[in-house]
Amino acid sequence: MSTILKIERLSHRYSSAWAIRDINLEITETGVVGLLGSNGAGKSTTMNILCGVLNPTEGNVYINGISMREHPEAAKREIGFLPQYPPVYTDLTVDEYLTYCAQLRRMEKGSIRKAVEEAKERCGIGHFSSRLIKNLSGGYRQRVGIAQAIIHKPRLVVMDEPTNGLDPNQLIEARKLIREIGQDHTVLLSSHILNEVHLLCREVVMIEGGRVIFSDTMDAFNNYVQPHSVLLRMENPPSVAELMKIPGATKVEFLSDRQVRVYFDGDQDITERIITASVQQGWRLREINLDKGLLDDIFKQLSIQSLQ
């Protein structure tokens, strides 16, 4: 199995301050990997070095085995990049812009037309071929941005906050497209929104204070802190007082008429007690899930540990 991305002891200093320090990362599979961190954590510096925009103070990046220091042009051919604000030229049509991007990537002239059509089809923008980009909605501009990032079929696609600023419907469509891109490419997705990474990524790398403080699967990230609440959906929910009688329950919060969050003291046997009580008292329990809404707590704990 070939290594698609390898970051080796990467450090960068602005003046006297280190923006990132000794970052190591290796990705060998396709799929979406989240690069997570608060604003100012070092994500942008890492991505700028990764894409060849910035030379690191120390360390190196290898894209599909190619050294960014020694062979930057060859390494960049293996990368597609979608900045937070897609660099689209709004006075061009979709076809004109994607053709231009293919030429910038030095693709063979005879292969450009096919590559443009394939990228448009993949991103669902074929019916906008002759439309000026300035007349597209924000969601479709984002799709054009993704199309330019994959037009040359790179091994690695880097996306910086790709869903930022989209409305709810555009957000759902963008997430679906990113997951589809991740089936054939390795996608490194940068975000400071924990829920976005949770929904899209199979692995997560967290940077805080310029250092990697976590690198593992999404499940391991979710399980880093044991859940302390459970989400219930019931057809005939009891009162708050009745739920508080369940051993281990510490707080009850109704989210709607039929959905309830029950906080507990860490003893996960509470789920069995809730099921038993529901059967005995006719609550008609339809769904029960340990709450995965604790990612913010994980982020805080990992951040605190990194500073110790």
C-alpha positions as CSV (number, residue, x, y, z in Angstrom):
1,M,0.0,0.0,0.0
2,S,1.6,3.3,-1.1
3,T,1.7,6.3,1.2
4,I,-0.4,9.1,-0.3
5,L,0.7,11.8,2.2
6,K,3.6,11.8,4.6
7,I,4.4,14.8,6.8
8,E,7.7,14.4,8.5
9,R,8.8,16.5,11.5
10,L,7.3,19.6,10.0
11,S,7.9,22.9,11.8
12,H,7.6,26.6,10.8
13,R,8.5,29.8,12.5
14,Y,7.2,33.3,11.8
15,S,9.9,35.7,13.2
16,S,10.6,34.2,16.7
17,A,7.3,32.4,17.2
18,W,6.7,28.8,16.1
19,A,3.4,28.4,14.2
20,I,3.7,24.6,14.0
21,R,6.2,22.3,15.7
22,D,7.2,18.7,14.9
23,I,4.1,17.7,13.0
24,N,4.1,14.1,11.8
25,L,1.3,12.5,9.8
26,E,0.9,9.6,7.4
27,I,-2.1,8.7,5.2
28,T,-2.2,5.5,3.1
29,E,-5.9,5.1,2.2
30,T,-8.6,7.0,0.3
31,G,-11.3,8.6,2.3
32,V,-11.9,11.9,4.2
33,V,-9.5,12.8,6.9
34,G,-10.3,15.8,9.1
35,L,-7.7,18.3,10.1
36,L,-9.2,19.9,13.2
37,G,-8.2,22.8,15.3
38,S,-9.3,26.1,16.7
39,N,-8.6,29.3,14.9
40,G,-4.8,30.0,15.1
41,A,-4.0,26.4,15.9
42,G,-1.7,26.0,12.9
43,K,-4.0,24.4,10.3
44,S,-3.5,27.1,7.6
45,T,0.3,27.0,8.0
46,T,0.3,23.3,7.7
47,M,-1.9,23.4,4.6
48,N,0.1,26.1,2.9
49,I,3.3,24.0,3.4
50,L,1.5,20.9,2.3
51,C,0.3,22.6,-1.0
52,G,3.7,24.1,-1.7
53,V,2.7,27.7,-1.0
54,L,5.1,28.1,2.0
55,N,8.5,26.6,2.6
56,P,8.8,25.0,6.0
57,T,11.5,26.0,8.5
58,E,12.1,22.4,9.2
59,G,10.9,19.0,8.0
60,N,9.4,17.9,4.7
61,V,6.2,16.8,3.0
62,Y,5.9,13.8,0.6
63,I,2.9,13.5,-1.8
64,N,2.6,10.0,-3.3
65,G,6.2,9.5,-2.3
66,I,7.5,12.7,-4.0
67,S,9.4,15.2,-1.9
68,M,7.9,18.7,-1.9
69,R,11.3,20.2,-1.1
70,E,13.2,18.4,-3.8
71,H,10.6,18.1,-6.6
72,P,7.9,20.7,-5.9
73,E,6.4,20.7,-9.4
74,A,6.0,16.9,-9.5
75,A,4.6,16.8,-6.0
76,K,2.0,19.6,-6.8
77,R,0.7,17.6,-9.7
78,E,-0.6,15.0,-7.2
79,I,-2.5,17.7,-5.2
80,G,-5.9,19.3,-5.8
81,F,-6.7,22.3,-3.6
82,L,-9.9,24.0,-2.6
83,P,-9.3,27.1,-0.6
84,Q,-11.9,28.4,1.9
85,Y,-13.0,30.9,-0.8
86,P,-12.8,29.2,-4.2
87,P,-10.6,31.1,-6.7
88,V,-13.2,31.2,-9.4
89,Y,-13.2,33.8,-12.1
90,T,-16.8,35.0,-12.2
91,D,-16.7,36.5,-15.7
92,L,-15.9,33.1,-17.2
93,T,-18.3,30.4,-18.0
94,V,-18.0,27.1,-16.1
95,D,-16.4,25.4,-19.2
96,E,-14.0,28.3,-19.8
97,Y,-12.9,28.3,-16.2
98,L,-12.4,24.5,-15.9
99,T,-10.5,24.5,-19.2
100,Y,-8.3,27.3,-17.9
101,C,-7.6,25.3,-14.7
102,A,-6.7,22.2,-16.7
103,Q,-4.2,24.3,-18.7
104,L,-2.7,25.6,-15.5
105,R,-2.2,22.0,-14.4
106,R,-0.3,21.4,-17.7
107,M,-2.6,18.7,-18.8
108,E,-2.2,17.3,-22.3
109,K,-4.2,19.4,-24.7
110,G,-6.0,16.3,-26.1
111,S,-7.2,15.2,-22.7
112,I,-8.6,18.5,-21.4
113,R,-12.1,18.3,-23.0
114,K,-12.7,14.9,-21.5
115,A,-11.4,15.9,-18.1
116,V,-13.7,18.9,-18.0
117,E,-16.7,16.8,-18.8
118,E,-15.8,14.2,-16.2
119,A,-15.3,16.8,-13.5
120,K,-18.6,18.6,-14.3
121,E,-20.5,15.3,-14.2
122,R,-18.9,14.3,-10.9
123,C,-19.8,17.6,-9.3
124,G,-23.3,17.8,-10.8
125,I,-22.7,21.0,-12.8
126,G,-22.9,19.8,-16.4
127,H,-26.2,21.7,-17.0
128,F,-24.3,24.9,-16.2
129,S,-21.5,24.5,-18.8
130,S,-22.3,27.8,-20.6
131,R,-23.4,29.7,-17.5
132,L,-21.3,32.6,-16.2
133,I,-19.9,31.7,-12.8
134,K,-21.1,35.0,-11.4
135,N,-24.7,33.9,-12.1
136,L,-24.4,30.7,-10.0
137,S,-25.5,30.3,-6.4
138,G,-23.0,29.9,-3.6
139,G,-23.5,26.2,-3.5
140,Y,-22.8,25.7,-7.2
141,R,-19.8,28.0,-7.1
142,Q,-18.5,25.7,-4.4
143,R,-19.1,22.7,-6.8
144,V,-17.1,24.5,-9.5
145,G,-14.3,25.0,-7.0
146,I,-14.4,21.3,-6.2
147,A,-14.4,20.4,-9.9
148,Q,-11.2,22.4,-10.5
149,A,-9.6,20.6,-7.5
150,I,-10.2,17.2,-9.0
151,I,-10.0,17.9,-12.8
152,H,-6.5,16.4,-13.0
153,K,-7.3,13.3,-10.9
154,P,-4.9,14.1,-8.0
155,R,-4.2,11.5,-5.4
156,L,-4.7,14.1,-2.6
157,V,-7.4,16.7,-2.4
158,V,-7.0,19.4,0.2
159,M,-10.1,21.3,1.3
160,D,-10.1,24.3,3.6
161,E,-13.4,24.9,5.3
162,P,-15.3,23.6,2.2
163,T,-18.8,24.0,3.7
164,N,-18.3,27.4,5.3
165,G,-21.1,30.0,4.5
166,L,-23.4,27.5,2.8
167,D,-27.1,27.5,3.6
168,P,-28.7,24.2,5.0
169,N,-29.7,22.8,1.7
170,Q,-26.3,23.6,0.1
171,L,-24.6,22.1,3.1
172,I,-26.3,18.8,2.7
173,E,-25.4,18.6,-1.0
174,A,-21.8,19.7,-0.4
175,R,-21.3,17.0,2.3
176,K,-22.7,14.3,0.0
177,L,-20.3,15.4,-2.8
178,I,-17.3,15.5,-0.5
179,R,-18.1,11.9,0.7
180,E,-18.3,10.8,-3.0
181,I,-14.9,12.5,-3.8
182,G,-13.5,10.6,-0.8
183,Q,-14.3,7.3,-2.4
184,D,-11.7,7.8,-5.1
185,H,-9.4,10.3,-3.6
186,T,-7.7,11.0,-0.3
187,V,-9.4,14.2,1.0
188,L,-7.7,16.2,3.8
189,L,-10.5,18.5,5.1
190,S,-9.6,21.4,7.4
191,S,-12.2,22.7,9.8
192,H,-12.7,24.3,13.2
193,I,-16.2,22.9,13.4
194,L,-16.3,19.7,15.3
195,N,-19.7,18.5,14.0
196,E,-18.6,19.0,10.4
197,V,-15.6,16.7,10.9
198,H,-17.7,14.2,12.8
199,L,-20.2,13.9,9.9
200,L,-17.7,13.7,7.1
201,C,-14.5,12.0,8.3
202,R,-13.2,8.5,9.0
203,E,-10.1,9.8,10.7
204,V,-9.3,13.0,12.5
205,V,-6.0,14.8,13.2
206,M,-6.2,17.6,15.8
207,I,-3.7,20.4,16.0
208,E,-3.6,22.8,18.9
209,G,-0.8,25.3,19.7
210,G,1.0,24.2,16.6
211,R,1.3,20.5,17.6
212,V,-0.6,17.4,16.9
213,I,-2.5,16.5,20.0
214,F,-4.6,13.7,18.6
215,S,-4.5,11.4,15.5
216,D,-6.8,8.4,15.2
217,T,-10.1,7.2,13.9
218,M,-13.3,9.2,14.3
219,D,-14.7,6.5,16.6
220,A,-11.6,6.7,18.8
221,F,-12.1,10.5,18.9
222,N,-15.7,10.1,19.9
223,N,-14.9,7.6,22.6
224,Y,-12.1,9.6,24.1
225,V,-14.5,10.9,26.6
226,Q,-17.2,8.6,27.8
227,P,-20.7,9.9,27.0
228,H,-22.6,11.3,29.9
229,S,-26.0,11.7,28.3
230,V,-28.4,9.5,26.3
231,L,-31.0,10.6,23.7
232,L,-34.4,9.1,23.8
233,R,-37.4,9.2,21.5
234,M,-40.7,8.0,23.0
235,E,-44.3,7.9,21.8
236,N,-45.6,8.3,25.4
237,P,-42.8,10.0,27.4
238,P,-43.1,10.3,31.2
239,S,-42.6,13.4,33.2
240,V,-39.2,14.8,34.2
241,A,-39.8,13.6,37.7
242,E,-40.4,10.0,36.6
243,L,-37.2,10.0,34.5
244,M,-35.2,11.4,37.4
245,K,-36.2,8.3,39.4
246,I,-34.0,6.1,37.2
247,P,-30.9,5.2,39.2
248,G,-27.9,7.2,37.8
249,A,-29.9,10.0,36.2
250,T,-28.7,13.5,37.1
251,K,-30.6,15.8,34.8
252,V,-33.5,15.6,32.2
253,E,-34.0,17.9,29.3
254,F,-36.9,17.7,26.9
255,L,-35.8,18.7,23.3
256,S,-39.3,18.2,21.9
257,D,-42.6,16.6,22.9
258,R,-41.2,13.2,22.2
259,Q,-37.4,13.6,22.3
260,V,-35.5,13.7,25.7
261,R,-31.9,14.0,26.7
262,V,-31.1,12.3,30.0
263,Y,-27.8,13.1,31.7
264,F,-26.2,10.4,33.9
265,D,-23.3,9.9,36.2
266,G,-21.2,7.8,33.8
267,D,-22.7,4.4,34.5
268,Q,-23.8,3.2,31.0
269,D,-26.0,0.5,32.5
270,I,-28.6,3.3,32.6
271,T,-29.6,2.4,29.1
272,E,-30.8,-1.0,30.3
273,R,-32.7,0.6,33.2
274,I,-34.4,3.0,30.8
275,I,-35.5,0.2,28.5
276,T,-36.8,-1.8,31.4
277,A,-38.7,1.2,32.8
278,S,-40.2,1.9,29.4
279,V,-41.5,-1.6,29.0
280,Q,-42.9,-1.7,32.5
281,Q,-44.6,1.8,32.3
282,G,-45.6,2.0,28.7
283,W,-43.4,4.8,27.5
284,R,-43.2,3.2,24.0
285,L,-39.5,3.8,23.5
286,R,-38.6,4.0,19.8
287,E,-35.0,5.1,19.9
288,I,-32.1,5.3,22.4
289,N,-28.6,6.5,21.6
290,L,-25.6,7.4,23.7
291,D,-25.2,11.1,22.9
292,K,-22.4,11.9,20.5
293,G,-22.8,15.6,21.1
294,L,-19.8,15.8,23.4
295,L,-17.2,16.6,20.8
296,D,-16.7,20.0,22.3
297,D,-15.8,18.5,25.6
298,I,-13.3,16.2,23.9
299,F,-11.8,19.2,22.1
300,K,-11.4,21.1,25.4
301,Q,-9.9,18.2,27.2
302,L,-7.3,17.5,24.5
303,S,-6.5,21.2,24.2
304,I,-5.9,21.4,28.0
305,Q,-3.7,18.3,27.9
306,S,-1.5,19.8,25.1
307,L,-0.8,22.8,27.3
308,Q,0.3,20.8,30.3
